[in-house]
């Protein structure tokens, strides 16, 4: 994922003291990132497409971008609704 508001740190070779967040950007303090849950789709040969949740640690700008797109799950109730088929996004990847 690329965020137009940040530089792409994945190509920067200076990694001393860096932590790579799940979005691929470097953070230097684990508390500067944010733990998130993302609405996603999973697929296998037996079950086909099914709803899933990804747990990740993103930099704040990327988490904000996902939130603006409506891809974040903010509560346990939203996660239960998503996984049970009651979520708002019915488009499959």
C-alpha positions in Angstrom: 0.0 0.0 0.0 1.3 3.4 -0.9 0.3 6.5 1.0 0.6 9.8 -1.0 1.3 11.6 2.3 4.5 9.7 3.2 7.6 8.6 1.5 8.1 5.0 0.7 10.5 3.9 3.4 10.6 0.3 2.0 13.3 1.4 -0.4 15.4 3.3 2.2 18.3 1.1 3.3 18.9 2.8 6.6 17.1 0.5 9.0 19.1 0.9 12.2 16.6 1.2 15.0 13.6 1.0 12.6 10.5 -1.1 13.0 8.6 -1.9 9.8 4.9 -1.6 10.2 2.5 -4.0 8.4 1.9 -1.3 5.8 5.6 -1.3 5.0 6.5 2.1 6.4 9.3 2.6 9.0 8.4 3.7 12.5 11.0 4.2 15.2 8.8 3.7 18.2 6.2 0.9 18.4 3.8 3.3 20.1 3.8 5.6 17.1 1.9 2.9 15.1 -1.6 1.7 15.6 -3.1 -1.8 16.0 -5.9 -2.2 13.5 -8.4 -4.8 12.2 -9.1 -4.7 8.5 -12.2 -6.1 6.6 -10.9 -8.6 4.0 -11.8 -11.5 1.9 -10.1 -14.9 1.9 -10.3 -17.6 -0.7 -9.5 -21.3 -0.9 -10.3 -24.1 -3.3 -12.8 -25.7 -1.0 -14.8 -22.9 0.5 -14.3 -20.3 -2.1 -14.6 -16.6 -1.0 -15.3 -15.9 2.6 -15.0 -12.9 4.9 -11.9 -12.6 7.1 -10.2 -10.1 9.4 -6.6 -9.1 9.3 -4.9 -7.9 12.4 -2.0 -5.5 11.7 0.1 -2.7 13.1 0.1 0.3 10.7 1.6 3.8 10.7 -1.0 6.4 11.5 -1.3 7.9 8.0 -2.0 4.5 6.4 -4.4 3.6 9.2 -6.2 6.9 8.6 -6.4 6.2 4.9 -8.0 2.7 5.5 -10.4 4.3 7.9 -11.4 6.9 5.3 -12.1 4.0 2.9 -14.3 2.2 5.5 -12.1 -0.8 5.7 -11.4 -0.7 9.4 -13.2 -2.7 12.1 -13.4 -0.6 15.2 -15.4 -2.8 17.7 -15.8 -6.5 18.4 -19.5 -6.2 17.4 -18.4 -4.9 14.0 -16.0 -7.8 13.6 -18.8 -10.3 14.5 -21.2 -8.7 12.1 -18.6 -8.7 9.3 -17.7 -12.4 9.8 -21.3 -13.5 10.1 -22.2 -11.8 6.8 -23.9 -8.8 8.2 -21.2 -6.3 7.4 -21.6 -3.5 4.9 -19.2 -4.6 2.1 -20.6 -7.3 -0.1 -18.1 -6.9 -2.9 -15.6 -9.7 -3.2 -12.0 -9.2 -4.1 
